Amino acid sequence: MSKVKHRHSKERGRKRRTHYKAEAPSSSSCSQCGKLKQSHQICPYCGYYAGIQVKYIEAAEDRKARKEKKNKTS
Ligand SMILES: [Zn+2]
């Protein structure tokens, strides 16, 4: 392994790092529900991927109803 001969300045390192940027994840609209979702990922709103239901996603109203039911019993 070769060794670094000279240290370089903070400025030099910082200048190099100006090119390092965080990219926003690419997004596309869901073919099933049309909502914006991350590409190559299951839609978090309907659970579909490439036109196939992969995951069951409970609707917001159903979730609310279930929570209320749970609160009544306890
Ligand atoms: Zn969807």
PDB file of the backbone (N, CA, C, O) and the ligand in Angstrom, with CONECT records:
HET     ZN  A 101       1
ATOM      1  N   MET A   1       0.843  -1.208   0.000  1.00  0.00           N
ATOM      2  CA  MET A   1       0.000   0.000   0.000  1.00  0.00           C
ATOM      3  C   MET A   1       0.872   1.250   0.000  1.00  0.00           C
ATOM      4  O   MET A   1       1.821   1.370   0.775  1.00  0.00           O
ATOM      5  N   SER A   2       0.533   2.153  -0.869  1.00  0.00           N
ATOM      6  CA  SER A   2       1.258   3.418  -0.893  1.00  0.00           C
ATOM      7  C   SER A   2       0.735   4.335   0.202  1.00  0.00           C
ATOM      8  O   SER A   2      -0.408   4.235   0.647  1.00  0.00           O
ATOM      9  N   LYS A   3       1.608   5.216   0.609  1.00  0.00           N
ATOM     10  CA  LYS A   3       1.241   6.117   1.702  1.00  0.00           C
ATOM     11  C   LYS A   3       1.081   7.542   1.196  1.00  0.00           C
ATOM     12  O   LYS A   3       1.741   7.942   0.238  1.00  0.00           O
ATOM     13  N   VAL A   4       0.232   8.284   1.818  1.00  0.00           N
ATOM     14  CA  VAL A   4       0.019   9.687   1.447  1.00  0.00           C
ATOM     15  C   VAL A   4       1.266  10.474   1.844  1.00  0.00           C
ATOM     16  O   VAL A   4       1.706  10.409   2.991  1.00  0.00           O
ATOM     17  N   LYS A   5       1.833  11.216   0.896  1.00  0.00           N
ATOM     18  CA  LYS A   5       3.116  11.884   1.126  1.00  0.00           C
ATOM     19  C   LYS A   5       2.954  13.167   1.951  1.00  0.00           C
ATOM     20  O   LYS A   5       3.697  13.408   2.902  1.00  0.00           O
ATOM     21  N   HIS A   6       1.979  13.969   1.571  1.00  0.00           N
ATOM     22  CA  HIS A   6       1.795  15.240   2.277  1.00  0.00           C
ATOM     23  C   HIS A   6       0.340  15.418   2.687  1.00  0.00           C
ATOM     24  O   HIS A   6      -0.583  14.998   1.989  1.00  0.00           O
ATOM     25  N   ARG A   7       0.169  16.041   3.816  1.00  0.00           N
ATOM     26  CA  ARG A   7      -1.205  16.377   4.203  1.00  0.00           C
ATOM     27  C   ARG A   7      -1.650  17.529   3.322  1.00  0.00           C
ATOM     28  O   ARG A   7      -0.832  18.338   2.886  1.00  0.00           O
ATOM     29  N   HIS A   8      -2.931  17.602   3.063  1.00  0.00           N
ATOM     30  CA  HIS A   8      -3.393  18.772   2.336  1.00  0.00           C
ATOM     31  C   HIS A   8      -4.311  19.604   3.225  1.00  0.00           C
ATOM     32  O   HIS A   8      -4.808  19.144   4.252  1.00  0.00           O
ATOM     33  N   SER A   9      -4.511  20.821   2.800  1.00  0.00           N
ATOM     34  CA  SER A   9      -5.218  21.791   3.646  1.00  0.00           C
ATOM     35  C   SER A   9      -6.693  21.444   3.815  1.00  0.00           C
ATOM     36  O   SER A   9      -7.261  20.657   3.058  1.00  0.00           O
ATOM     37  N   LYS A  10      -7.296  22.057   4.835  1.00  0.00           N
ATOM     38  CA  LYS A  10      -8.735  21.897   5.073  1.00  0.00           C
ATOM     39  C   LYS A  10      -9.503  22.396   3.856  1.00  0.00           C
ATOM     40  O   LYS A  10     -10.510  21.821   3.445  1.00  0.00           O
ATOM     41  N   GLU A  11      -8.991  23.487   3.297  1.00  0.00           N
ATOM     42  CA  GLU A  11      -9.649  24.101   2.139  1.00  0.00           C
ATOM     43  C   GLU A  11      -9.727  23.120   0.969  1.00  0.00           C
ATOM     44  O   GLU A  11     -10.752  23.007   0.297  1.00  0.00           O
ATOM     45  N   ARG A  12      -8.631  22.423   0.749  1.00  0.00           N
ATOM     46  CA  ARG A  12      -8.602  21.504  -0.393  1.00  0.00           C
ATOM     47  C   ARG A  12      -9.647  20.395  -0.235  1.00  0.00           C
ATOM     48  O   ARG A  12     -10.379  20.056  -1.164  1.00  0.00           O
ATOM     49  N   GLY A  13      -9.680  19.852   0.972  1.00  0.00           N
ATOM     50  CA  GLY A  13     -10.673  18.804   1.244  1.00  0.00           C
ATOM     51  C   GLY A  13     -12.088  19.324   1.129  1.00  0.00           C
ATOM     52  O   GLY A  13     -12.967  18.664   0.575  1.00  0.00           O
ATOM     53  N   ARG A  14     -12.294  20.509   1.657  1.00  0.00           N
ATOM     54  CA  ARG A  14     -13.630  21.116   1.634  1.00  0.00           C
ATOM     55  C   ARG A  14     -14.061  21.439   0.215  1.00  0.00           C
ATOM     56  O   ARG A  14     -15.227  21.282  -0.149  1.00  0.00           O
ATOM     57  N   LYS A  15     -13.086  21.901  -0.593  1.00  0.00           N
ATOM     58  CA  LYS A  15     -13.386  22.217  -1.997  1.00  0.00           C
ATOM     59  C   LYS A  15     -13.828  20.958  -2.736  1.00  0.00           C
ATOM     60  O   LYS A  15     -14.766  20.989  -3.532  1.00  0.00           O
ATOM     61  N   ARG A  16     -13.139  19.847  -2.461  1.00  0.00           N
ATOM     62  CA  ARG A  16     -13.489  18.579  -3.102  1.00  0.00           C
ATOM     63  C   ARG A  16     -14.899  18.168  -2.691  1.00  0.00           C
ATOM     64  O   ARG A  16     -15.686  17.699  -3.513  1.00  0.00           O
ATOM     65  N   ARG A  17     -15.207  18.350  -1.404  1.00  0.00           N
ATOM     66  CA  ARG A  17     -16.494  17.902  -0.880  1.00  0.00           C
ATOM     67  C   ARG A  17     -17.676  18.771  -1.308  1.00  0.00           C
ATOM     68  O   ARG A  17     -18.826  18.411  -1.056  1.00  0.00           O
ATOM     69  N   THR A  18     -17.408  19.913  -1.953  1.00  0.00           N
ATOM     70  CA  THR A  18     -18.524  20.727  -2.433  1.00  0.00           C
ATOM     71  C   THR A  18     -19.334  19.979  -3.495  1.00  0.00           C
ATOM     72  O   THR A  18     -20.488  20.321  -3.754  1.00  0.00           O
ATOM     73  N   HIS A  19     -18.731  18.963  -4.103  1.00  0.00           N
ATOM     74  CA  HIS A  19     -19.425  18.181  -5.138  1.00  0.00           C
ATOM     75  C   HIS A  19     -20.262  17.054  -4.550  1.00  0.00           C
ATOM     76  O   HIS A  19     -21.045  16.430  -5.266  1.00  0.00           O
ATOM     77  N   TYR A  20     -20.109  16.784  -3.255  1.00  0.00           N
ATOM     78  CA  TYR A  20     -20.897  15.723  -2.614  1.00  0.00           C
ATOM     79  C   TYR A  20     -22.259  16.304  -2.275  1.00  0.00           C
ATOM     80  O   TYR A  20     -22.363  17.230  -1.471  1.00  0.00           O
ATOM     81  N   LYS A  21     -23.278  15.773  -2.875  1.00  0.00           N
ATOM     82  CA  LYS A  21     -24.627  16.260  -2.593  1.00  0.00           C
ATOM     83  C   LYS A  21     -25.571  15.102  -2.364  1.00  0.00           C
ATOM     84  O   LYS A  21     -25.450  14.043  -2.980  1.00  0.00           O
ATOM     85  N   ALA A  22     -26.500  15.321  -1.479  1.00  0.00           N
ATOM     86  CA  ALA A  22     -27.535  14.318  -1.249  1.00  0.00           C
ATOM     87  C   ALA A  22     -28.612  14.505  -2.307  1.00  0.00           C
ATOM     88  O   ALA A  22     -29.135  15.603  -2.494  1.00  0.00           O
ATOM     89  N   GLU A  23     -28.931  13.423  -2.989  1.00  0.00           N
ATOM     90  CA  GLU A  23     -29.959  13.503  -4.027  1.00  0.00           C
ATOM     91  C   GLU A  23     -31.307  13.081  -3.452  1.00  0.00           C
ATOM     92  O   GLU A  23     -31.393  12.156  -2.645  1.00  0.00           O
ATOM     93  N   ALA A  24     -32.332  13.762  -3.873  1.00  0.00           N
ATOM     94  CA  ALA A  24     -33.673  13.375  -3.447  1.00  0.00           C
ATOM     95  C   ALA A  24     -34.041  12.067  -4.136  1.00  0.00           C
ATOM     96  O   ALA A  24     -33.738  11.888  -5.316  1.00  0.00           O
ATOM     97  N   PRO A  25     -34.701  11.133  -3.409  1.00  0.00           N
ATOM     98  CA  PRO A  25     -35.066   9.881  -4.045  1.00  0.00           C
ATOM     99  C   PRO A  25     -36.043  10.118  -5.204  1.00  0.00           C
ATOM    100  O   PRO A  25     -36.973  10.917  -5.099  1.00  0.00           O
ATOM    101  N   SER A  26     -35.810   9.412  -6.296  1.00  0.00           N
ATOM    102  CA  SER A  26     -36.671   9.602  -7.467  1.00  0.00           C
ATOM    103  C   SER A  26     -38.077   9.072  -7.181  1.00  0.00           C
ATOM    104  O   SER A  26     -38.257   8.037  -6.540  1.00  0.00           O
ATOM    105  N   SER A  27     -39.041   9.799  -7.666  1.00  0.00           N
ATOM    106  CA  SER A  27     -40.422   9.386  -7.408  1.00  0.00           C
ATOM    107  C   SER A  27     -41.210   9.308  -8.702  1.00  0.00           C
ATOM    108  O   SER A  27     -40.893   9.976  -9.687  1.00  0.00           O
ATOM    109  N   SER A  28     -42.233   8.489  -8.679  1.00  0.00           N
ATOM    110  CA  SER A  28     -43.128   8.359  -9.830  1.00  0.00           C
ATOM    111  C   SER A  28     -44.541   8.213  -9.300  1.00  0.00           C
ATOM    112  O   SER A  28     -44.741   7.957  -8.113  1.00  0.00           O
ATOM    113  N   SER A  29     -45.514   8.375 -10.170  1.00  0.00           N
ATOM    114  CA  SER A  29     -46.890   8.239  -9.707  1.00  0.00           C
ATOM    115  C   SER A  29     -47.310   6.775  -9.802  1.00  0.00           C
ATOM    116  O   SER A  29     -46.902   6.057 -10.715  1.00  0.00           O
ATOM    117  N   CYS A  30     -48.125   6.350  -8.854  1.00  0.00           N
ATOM    118  CA  CYS A  30     -48.600   4.968  -8.789  1.00  0.00           C
ATOM    119  C   CYS A  30     -49.567   4.698  -9.937  1.00  0.00           C
ATOM    120  O   CYS A  30     -50.447   5.510 -10.226  1.00  0.00           O
ATOM    121  N   SER A  31     -49.392   3.537 -10.595  1.00  0.00           N
ATOM    122  CA  SER A  31     -50.273   3.194 -11.718  1.00  0.00           C
ATOM    123  C   SER A  31     -51.664   2.786 -11.229  1.00  0.00           C
ATOM    124  O   SER A  31     -52.629   2.811 -11.993  1.00  0.00           O
ATOM    125  N   GLN A  32     -51.759   2.411  -9.948  1.00  0.00           N
ATOM    126  CA  GLN A  32     -53.035   1.950  -9.397  1.00  0.00           C
ATOM    127  C   GLN A  32     -53.853   3.107  -8.828  1.00  0.00           C
ATOM    128  O   GLN A  32     -55.016   3.290  -9.188  1.00  0.00           O
ATOM    129  N   CYS A  33     -53.240   3.884  -7.938  1.00  0.00           N
ATOM    130  CA  CYS A  33     -54.001   4.953  -7.272  1.00  0.00           C
ATOM    131  C   CYS A  33     -53.576   6.354  -7.728  1.00  0.00           C
ATOM    132  O   CYS A  33     -54.248   7.334  -7.408  1.00  0.00           O
ATOM    133  N   GLY A  34     -52.473   6.459  -8.468  1.00  0.00           N
ATOM    134  CA  GLY A  34     -52.048   7.747  -9.016  1.00  0.00           C
ATOM    135  C   GLY A  34     -51.316   8.657  -8.058  1.00  0.00           C
ATOM    136  O   GLY A  34     -50.928   9.766  -8.425  1.00  0.00           O
ATOM    137  N   LYS A  35     -51.121   8.196  -6.818  1.00  0.00           N
ATOM    138  CA  LYS A  35     -50.409   9.026  -5.842  1.00  0.00           C
ATOM    139  C   LYS A  35     -48.912   8.943  -6.093  1.00  0.00           C
ATOM    140  O   LYS A  35     -48.418   7.988  -6.693  1.00  0.00           O
ATOM    141  N   LEU A  36     -48.198   9.963  -5.624  1.00  0.00           N
ATOM    142  CA  LEU A  36     -46.756  10.004  -5.794  1.00  0.00           C
ATOM    143  C   LEU A  36     -46.100   8.993  -4.860  1.00  0.00           C
ATOM    144  O   LEU A  36     -46.359   8.990  -3.656  1.00  0.00           O
ATOM    145  N   LYS A  37     -45.261   8.148  -5.413  1.00  0.00           N
ATOM    146  CA  LYS A  37     -44.570   7.145  -4.601  1.00  0.00           C
ATOM    147  C   LYS A  37     -43.127   7.046  -5.050  1.00  0.00           C
ATOM    148  O   LYS A  37     -42.764   7.560  -6.109  1.00  0.00           O
ATOM    149  N   GLN A  38     -42.295   6.379  -4.242  1.00  0.00           N
ATOM    150  CA  GLN A  38     -40.904   6.185  -4.613  1.00  0.00           C
ATOM    151  C   GLN A  38     -40.838   5.136  -5.717  1.00  0.00           C
ATOM    152  O   GLN A  38     -41.500   4.102  -5.625  1.00  0.00           O
ATOM    153  N   SER A  39     -40.043   5.390  -6.765  1.00  0.00           N
ATOM    154  CA  SER A  39     -39.981   4.422  -7.861  1.00  0.00           C
ATOM    155  C   SER A  39     -39.271   3.144  -7.416  1.00  0.00           C
ATOM    156  O   SER A  39     -38.392   3.179  -6.555  1.00  0.00           O
ATOM    157  N   HIS A  40     -39.656   2.033  -8.005  1.00  0.00           N
ATOM    158  CA  HIS A  40     -39.151   0.692  -7.699  1.00  0.00           C
ATOM    159  C   HIS A  40     -39.475   0.265  -6.266  1.00  0.00           C
ATOM    160  O   HIS A  40     -38.767  -0.553  -5.678  1.00  0.00           O
ATOM    161  N   GLN A  41     -40.540   0.822  -5.719  1.00  0.00           N
ATOM    162  CA  GLN A  41     -40.966   0.472  -4.361  1.00  0.00           C
ATOM    163  C   GLN A  41     -42.476   0.192  -4.385  1.00  0.00           C
ATOM    164  O   GLN A  41     -43.198   0.686  -5.251  1.00  0.00           O
ATOM    165  N   ILE A  42     -42.931  -0.605  -3.422  1.00  0.00           N
ATOM    166  CA  ILE A  42     -44.370  -0.849  -3.296  1.00  0.00           C
ATOM    167  C   ILE A  42     -45.037   0.470  -2.929  1.00  0.00           C
ATOM    168  O   ILE A  42     -44.500   1.242  -2.134  1.00  0.00           O
ATOM    169  N   CYS A  43     -46.197   0.726  -3.501  1.00  0.00           N
ATOM    170  CA  CYS A  43     -46.922   1.956  -3.182  1.00  0.00           C
ATOM    171  C   CYS A  43     -47.375   1.904  -1.718  1.00  0.00           C
ATOM    172  O   CYS A  43     -48.053   0.955  -1.324  1.00  0.00           O
ATOM    173  N   PRO A  44     -47.015   2.904  -0.907  1.00  0.00           N
ATOM    174  CA  PRO A  44     -47.407   2.877   0.512  1.00  0.00           C
ATOM    175  C   PRO A  44     -48.890   3.159   0.741  1.00  0.00           C
ATOM    176  O   PRO A  44     -49.396   2.966   1.847  1.00  0.00           O
ATOM    177  N   TYR A  45     -49.589   3.615  -0.300  1.00  0.00           N
ATOM    178  CA  TYR A  45     -51.000   3.974  -0.152  1.00  0.00           C
ATOM    179  C   TYR A  45     -51.940   2.832  -0.516  1.00  0.00           C
ATOM    180  O   TYR A  45     -52.961   2.638   0.143  1.00  0.00           O
ATOM    181  N   CYS A  46     -51.601   2.067  -1.569  1.00  0.00           N
ATOM    182  CA  CYS A  46     -52.492   0.984  -1.978  1.00  0.00           C
ATOM    183  C   CYS A  46     -51.840  -0.396  -1.937  1.00  0.00           C
ATOM    184  O   CYS A  46     -52.531  -1.405  -2.083  1.00  0.00           O
ATOM    185  N   GLY A  47     -50.527  -0.457  -1.741  1.00  0.00           N
ATOM    186  CA  GLY A  47     -49.840  -1.742  -1.625  1.00  0.00           C
ATOM    187  C   GLY A  47     -49.612  -2.456  -2.948  1.00  0.00           C
ATOM    188  O   GLY A  47     -49.330  -3.654  -2.963  1.00  0.00           O
ATOM    189  N   TYR A  48     -49.730  -1.732  -4.062  1.00  0.00           N
ATOM    190  CA  TYR A  48     -49.540  -2.335  -5.373  1.00  0.00           C
ATOM    191  C   TYR A  48     -48.126  -2.101  -5.880  1.00  0.00           C
ATOM    192  O   TYR A  48     -47.505  -1.078  -5.591  1.00  0.00           O
ATOM    193  N   TYR A  49     -47.633  -3.067  -6.638  1.00  0.00           N
ATOM    194  CA  TYR A  49     -46.366  -2.890  -7.339  1.00  0.00           C
ATOM    195  C   TYR A  49     -46.513  -3.521  -8.712  1.00  0.00           C
ATOM    196  O   TYR A  49     -46.848  -4.701  -8.810  1.00  0.00           O
ATOM    197  N   ALA A  50     -46.271  -2.769  -9.767  1.00  0.00           N
ATOM    198  CA  ALA A  50     -46.386  -3.221 -11.161  1.00  0.00           C
ATOM    199  C   ALA A  50     -47.749  -3.865 -11.432  1.00  0.00           C
ATOM    200  O   ALA A  50     -47.840  -4.887 -12.112  1.00  0.00           O
ATOM    201  N   GLY A  51     -48.803  -3.252 -10.892  1.00  0.00           N
ATOM    202  CA  GLY A  51     -50.165  -3.720 -11.152  1.00  0.00           C
ATOM    203  C   GLY A  51     -50.599  -4.921 -10.353  1.00  0.00           C
ATOM    204  O   GLY A  51     -51.693  -5.441 -10.572  1.00  0.00           O
ATOM    205  N   ILE A  52     -49.768  -5.381  -9.423  1.00  0.00           N
ATOM    206  CA  ILE A  52     -50.122  -6.539  -8.606  1.00  0.00           C
ATOM    207  C   ILE A  52     -50.185  -6.101  -7.151  1.00  0.00           C
ATOM    208  O   ILE A  52     -49.309  -5.379  -6.676  1.00  0.00           O
ATOM    209  N   GLN A  53     -51.235  -6.544  -6.435  1.00  0.00           N
ATOM    210  CA  GLN A  53     -51.308  -6.201  -5.019  1.00  0.00           C
ATOM    211  C   GLN A  53     -50.331  -7.083  -4.255  1.00  0.00           C
ATOM    212  O   GLN A  53     -50.456  -8.308  -4.233  1.00  0.00           O
ATOM    213  N   VAL A  54     -49.365  -6.437  -3.636  1.00  0.00           N
ATOM    214  CA  VAL A  54     -48.306  -7.159  -2.937  1.00  0.00           C
ATOM    215  C   VAL A  54     -48.572  -7.137  -1.436  1.00  0.00           C
ATOM    216  O   VAL A  54     -48.233  -8.074  -0.712  1.00  0.00           O
ATOM    217  N   LYS A  55     -49.184  -6.051  -0.989  1.00  0.00           N
ATOM    218  CA  LYS A  55     -49.364  -5.835   0.443  1.00  0.00           C
ATOM    219  C   LYS A  55     -50.763  -5.287   0.673  1.00  0.00           C
ATOM    220  O   LYS A  55     -51.262  -4.494  -0.126  1.00  0.00           O
ATOM    221  N   TYR A  56     -51.403  -5.712   1.773  1.00  0.00           N
ATOM    222  CA  TYR A  56     -52.711  -5.165   2.082  1.00  0.00           C
ATOM    223  C   TYR A  56     -52.516  -3.903   2.914  1.00  0.00           C
ATOM    224  O   TYR A  56     -51.930  -3.953   3.996  1.00  0.00           O
ATOM    225  N   ILE A  57     -53.008  -2.771   2.409  1.00  0.00           N
ATOM    226  CA  ILE A  57     -52.925  -1.508   3.131  1.00  0.00           C
ATOM    227  C   ILE A  57     -54.328  -1.147   3.607  1.00  0.00           C
ATOM    228  O   ILE A  57     -55.257  -0.992   2.813  1.00  0.00           O
ATOM    229  N   GLU A  58     -54.452  -1.021   4.908  1.00  0.00           N
ATOM    230  CA  GLU A  58     -55.739  -0.671   5.504  1.00  0.00           C
ATOM    231  C   GLU A  58     -56.074   0.788   5.190  1.00  0.00           C
ATOM    232  O   GLU A  58     -55.230   1.672   5.342  1.00  0.00           O
ATOM    233  N   ALA A  59     -57.289   1.030   4.760  1.00  0.00           N
ATOM    234  CA  ALA A  59     -57.722   2.401   4.467  1.00  0.00           C
ATOM    235  C   ALA A  59     -57.765   3.214   5.753  1.00  0.00           C
ATOM    236  O   ALA A  59     -57.988   2.669   6.834  1.00  0.00           O
ATOM    237  N   ALA A  60     -57.550   4.516   5.632  1.00  0.00           N
ATOM    238  CA  ALA A  60     -57.488   5.403   6.798  1.00  0.00           C
ATOM    239  C   ALA A  60     -58.766   5.330   7.629  1.00  0.00           C
ATOM    240  O   ALA A  60     -58.711   5.371   8.858  1.00  0.00           O
ATOM    241  N   GLU A  61     -59.923   5.221   6.961  1.00  0.00           N
ATOM    242  CA  GLU A  61     -61.212   5.168   7.683  1.00  0.00           C
ATOM    243  C   GLU A  61     -61.321   3.863   8.473  1.00  0.00           C
ATOM    244  O   GLU A  61     -61.780   3.849   9.615  1.00  0.00           O
ATOM    245  N   ASP A  62     -60.888   2.759   7.838  1.00  0.00           N
ATOM    246  CA  ASP A  62     -60.938   1.463   8.509  1.00  0.00           C
ATOM    247  C   ASP A  62     -60.055   1.460   9.752  1.00  0.00           C
ATOM    248  O   ASP A  62     -60.409   0.896  10.788  1.00  0.00           O
ATOM    249  N   ARG A  63     -58.899   2.102   9.622  1.00  0.00           N
ATOM    250  CA  ARG A  63     -57.952   2.162  10.729  1.00  0.00           C
ATOM    251  C   ARG A  63     -58.562   2.938  11.892  1.00  0.00           C
ATOM    252  O   ARG A  63     -58.434   2.562  13.057  1.00  0.00           O
ATOM    253  N   LYS A  64     -59.222   4.021  11.536  1.00  0.00           N
ATOM    254  CA  LYS A  64     -59.857   4.878  12.532  1.00  0.00           C
ATOM    255  C   LYS A  64     -60.953   4.109  13.267  1.00  0.00           C
ATOM    256  O   LYS A  64     -61.063   4.171  14.491  1.00  0.00           O
ATOM    257  N   ALA A  65     -61.767   3.378  12.489  1.00  0.00           N
ATOM    258  CA  ALA A  65     -62.870   2.606  13.054  1.00  0.00           C
ATOM    259  C   ALA A  65     -62.347   1.524  13.994  1.00  0.00           C
ATOM    260  O   ALA A  65     -62.912   1.286  15.061  1.00  0.00           O
ATOM    261  N   ARG A  66     -61.263   0.877  13.582  1.00  0.00           N
ATOM    262  CA  ARG A  66     -60.675  -0.186  14.389  1.00  0.00           C
ATOM    263  C   ARG A  66     -60.134   0.372  15.708  1.00  0.00           C
ATOM    264  O   ARG A  66     -60.280  -0.249  16.761  1.00  0.00           O
ATOM    265  N   LYS A  67     -59.521   1.528  15.638  1.00  0.00           N
ATOM    266  CA  LYS A  67     -58.971   2.172  16.832  1.00  0.00           C
ATOM    267  C   LYS A  67     -60.072   2.526  17.817  1.00  0.00           C
ATOM    268  O   LYS A  67     -59.936   2.325  19.024  1.00  0.00           O
ATOM    269  N   GLU A  68     -61.174   3.059  17.277  1.00  0.00           N
ATOM    270  CA  GLU A  68     -62.310   3.434  18.132  1.00  0.00           C
ATOM    271  C   GLU A  68     -62.900   2.220  18.816  1.00  0.00           C
ATOM    272  O   GLU A  68     -63.268   2.268  19.990  1.00  0.00           O
ATOM    273  N   LYS A  69     -62.988   1.121  18.065  1.00  0.00           N
ATOM    274  CA  LYS A  69     -63.515  -0.140  18.582  1.00  0.00           C
ATOM    275  C   LYS A  69     -62.636  -0.619  19.744  1.00  0.00           C
ATOM    276  O   LYS A  69     -63.129  -1.061  20.782  1.00  0.00           O
ATOM    277  N   LYS A  70     -61.347  -0.518  19.536  1.00  0.00           N
ATOM    278  CA  LYS A  70     -60.373  -0.960  20.527  1.00  0.00           C
ATOM    279  C   LYS A  70     -60.504  -0.123  21.797  1.00  0.00           C
ATOM    280  O   LYS A  70     -60.445  -0.655  22.905  1.00  0.00           O
ATOM    281  N   ASN A  71     -60.678   1.170  21.632  1.00  0.00           N
ATOM    282  CA  ASN A  71     -60.794   2.063  22.776  1.00  0.00           C
ATOM    283  C   ASN A  71     -62.076   1.814  23.578  1.00  0.00           C
ATOM    284  O   ASN A  71     -62.092   1.998  24.795  1.00  0.00           O
ATOM    285  N   LYS A  72     -63.142   1.399  22.902  1.00  0.00           N
ATOM    286  CA  LYS A  72     -64.418   1.132  23.565  1.00  0.00           C
ATOM    287  C   LYS A  72     -64.330  -0.076  24.492  1.00  0.00           C
ATOM    288  O   LYS A  72     -64.871  -0.058  25.598  1.00  0.00           O
ATOM    289  N   THR A  73     -63.638  -1.136  24.035  1.00  0.00           N
ATOM    290  CA  THR A  73     -63.537  -2.379  24.796  1.00  0.00           C
ATOM    291  C   THR A  73     -62.665  -2.200  26.044  1.00  0.00           C
ATOM    292  O   THR A  73     -62.933  -2.814  27.076  1.00  0.00           O
ATOM    293  N   SER A  74     -61.636  -1.374  25.956  1.00  0.00           N
ATOM    294  CA  SER A  74     -60.725  -1.216  27.100  1.00  0.00           C
ATOM    295  C   SER A  74     -61.143  -0.090  28.033  1.00  0.00           C
ATOM    296  O   SER A  74     -60.475   0.161  29.036  1.00  0.00           O
TER     297      SER A  74
HETATM  298 ZN    ZN A 101     -50.870   3.246  -5.159  1.00  0.00          ZN2+
END
